[in-house]
Amino acid sequence: RGINTMRTWKNFAASLAAAMAFAAHAGDGYSCKAEAQTCLNEMTAKLKGRGWVGIEMDEDEKTKALKVTRVVEDSPAKAAGLQAGDTLVALNGVKFGDENQTELKKVKETMVSGATVTYTVNRSGKEVLVAVKLGELPPAVLHQWIGQHMMEHHAKAQMAAKTEMDKAKK
């Protein structure tokens, strides 16, 4: 039982890091326009059935490359052979980068549990194709993504509303 609890906490920590990475890619200055309960309901419905890879990554500020910093144990990424240190080059043939955001968004919308996606990765200077069969999004990850969104975007909205109210009082 203690091992399962430890594994759960490790997965939770990995999920939190993934959630923060997800939130960082949501875009600076974004603020959710929906009221909190509506947003919660919509996000839950949207993310249900979404595929899960199981990696943590950092973006190189200069090159915008996405480097895998950790592969979660017992994840689809681990089963497929993704490794910490891999640099993600493309997803289903669409290169990562600002110029391909629309195409990447379309690809990401097809990433449902059970689907297989192919990452092109740079591993030690060589491009390698890694096919990943997406898993079901673990509840802890779902909760962290939603929680992170709620904390970041709805807190911004509340602060903006308070600022407007303060201005109106003056």
C-alpha positions as CSV (number, residue, x, y, z in Angstrom):
1,R,0.0,0.0,0.0
2,G,2.8,2.4,0.8
3,I,4.4,1.8,-2.6
4,N,1.1,2.7,-4.4
5,T,0.7,5.8,-2.2
6,M,4.3,6.9,-3.1
7,R,3.6,6.2,-6.8
8,T,0.4,8.2,-6.6
9,W,2.3,11.2,-5.1
10,K,5.0,10.9,-7.7
11,N,2.4,10.9,-10.5
12,F,0.7,13.8,-8.8
13,A,3.9,15.8,-8.7
14,A,4.5,15.0,-12.4
15,S,1.0,16.0,-13.2
16,L,1.4,19.3,-11.5
17,A,4.6,20.0,-13.5
18,A,2.8,19.0,-16.7
19,A,-0.1,21.3,-15.7
20,M,2.2,24.2,-15.2
21,A,3.8,23.5,-18.6
22,F,0.4,23.3,-20.2
23,A,-0.6,26.6,-18.5
24,A,2.6,28.3,-19.7
25,H,1.7,27.4,-23.3
26,A,-1.8,28.8,-22.9
27,G,-0.5,32.2,-23.7
28,D,0.5,35.3,-21.6
29,G,-2.3,37.8,-21.1
30,Y,-5.0,35.2,-21.7
31,S,-8.0,35.5,-19.3
32,C,-10.9,33.2,-19.4
33,K,-14.1,35.1,-20.2
34,A,-16.6,32.5,-18.8
35,E,-17.8,32.5,-15.2
36,A,-16.0,30.0,-13.0
37,Q,-18.7,27.2,-12.9
38,T,-19.3,27.5,-16.7
39,C,-15.6,27.3,-17.3
40,L,-15.2,24.3,-15.0
41,N,-18.0,22.5,-16.8
42,E,-16.7,23.3,-20.3
43,M,-13.1,22.3,-19.5
44,T,-14.2,19.0,-17.9
45,A,-16.2,18.2,-21.0
46,K,-13.5,19.3,-23.4
47,L,-10.7,17.4,-21.7
48,K,-12.6,14.2,-21.1
49,G,-11.3,11.6,-23.5
50,R,-8.2,13.7,-24.3
51,G,-5.1,11.6,-24.8
52,W,-2.2,11.6,-22.4
53,V,1.5,11.2,-23.3
54,G,3.2,11.5,-19.9
55,I,6.1,13.9,-20.4
56,E,7.4,17.0,-18.7
57,M,9.2,19.5,-20.9
58,D,10.8,22.9,-21.0
59,E,10.8,25.4,-23.8
60,D,14.2,26.8,-24.8
61,E,13.5,30.6,-24.8
62,K,15.9,31.2,-27.7
63,T,15.1,28.4,-30.1
64,K,11.6,27.6,-28.8
65,A,12.5,24.0,-28.9
66,L,10.6,21.7,-26.5
67,K,13.0,19.5,-24.6
68,V,11.7,16.5,-22.6
69,T,12.9,16.8,-19.0
70,R,11.1,13.8,-17.6
71,V,9.2,10.8,-18.7
72,V,6.5,9.8,-16.2
73,E,6.8,6.1,-15.1
74,D,4.0,3.8,-16.3
75,S,3.1,6.4,-19.0
76,P,2.5,6.0,-22.8
77,A,5.7,8.0,-23.4
78,K,7.7,5.6,-21.3
79,A,6.2,2.5,-23.1
80,A,7.0,4.1,-26.5
81,G,10.6,4.9,-25.6
82,L,10.6,8.7,-25.3
83,Q,13.5,9.7,-23.1
84,A,14.5,12.7,-21.0
85,G,16.8,14.8,-23.1
86,D,14.9,14.2,-26.3
87,T,14.0,17.4,-28.2
88,L,10.6,17.4,-29.8
89,V,10.9,18.4,-33.4
90,A,7.5,17.6,-34.9
91,L,4.1,16.0,-34.1
92,N,2.6,13.8,-36.9
93,G,4.9,15.5,-39.3
94,V,4.1,19.1,-38.3
95,K,7.1,20.9,-37.0
96,F,6.9,22.7,-33.6
97,G,7.3,26.5,-34.0
98,D,5.3,29.7,-34.2
99,E,4.7,29.5,-37.9
100,N,2.9,26.1,-37.5
101,Q,0.6,26.9,-34.6
102,T,-2.7,26.5,-36.6
103,E,-1.6,23.2,-38.0
104,L,-0.3,22.0,-34.6
105,K,-3.6,23.0,-33.0
106,K,-5.5,20.8,-35.5
107,V,-3.2,17.9,-34.8
108,K,-3.6,18.3,-31.0
109,E,-7.4,18.3,-31.4
110,T,-7.2,14.7,-32.7
111,M,-5.2,13.5,-29.7
112,V,-7.7,11.4,-28.0
113,S,-7.2,8.4,-25.7
114,G,-6.3,5.3,-27.8
115,A,-5.0,7.3,-30.8
116,T,-1.4,6.9,-31.9
117,V,0.7,10.0,-32.6
118,T,4.2,10.1,-34.0
119,Y,6.8,12.4,-32.5
120,T,9.9,13.3,-34.4
121,V,12.6,13.8,-31.8
122,N,16.2,14.9,-31.9
123,R,18.1,12.4,-29.8
124,S,21.9,12.9,-29.6
125,G,21.9,14.7,-32.9
126,K,19.8,12.2,-34.8
127,E,16.2,12.5,-35.8
128,V,14.1,9.5,-34.5
129,L,10.4,8.7,-35.0
130,V,8.6,7.6,-31.8
131,A,5.0,6.4,-32.1
132,V,3.0,6.9,-28.9
133,K,-0.3,5.3,-28.3
134,L,-2.1,7.9,-26.1
135,G,-3.5,6.8,-22.8
136,E,-6.5,8.0,-20.9
137,L,-5.9,11.3,-19.1
138,P,-5.3,10.4,-15.4
139,P,-7.8,12.1,-13.1
140,A,-5.0,13.7,-11.2
141,V,-3.7,15.4,-14.4
142,L,-7.2,16.5,-15.4
143,H,-7.8,18.0,-12.0
144,Q,-4.4,19.8,-12.0
145,W,-4.9,21.2,-15.5
146,I,-8.4,22.6,-14.5
147,G,-7.2,23.8,-11.1
148,Q,-4.2,25.6,-12.7
149,H,-6.4,27.3,-15.2
150,M,-8.9,28.3,-12.6
151,M,-6.2,29.8,-10.4
152,E,-4.4,31.6,-13.1
153,H,-7.1,32.9,-15.4
154,H,-10.0,33.4,-13.1
155,A,-7.8,35.2,-10.5
156,K,-6.7,37.5,-13.3
157,A,-10.4,38.2,-14.2
158,Q,-11.2,38.9,-10.6
159,M,-8.3,41.3,-10.2
160,A,-9.3,43.1,-13.4
161,A,-12.9,43.4,-12.2
162,K,-11.7,44.7,-8.8
163,T,-9.5,47.3,-10.6
164,E,-12.4,48.4,-12.7
165,M,-14.6,48.7,-9.6
166,D,-11.9,50.7,-7.8
167,K,-11.6,53.1,-10.8
168,A,-15.4,53.5,-10.9
169,K,-15.5,54.5,-7.2
170,K,-13.0,57.3,-7.8
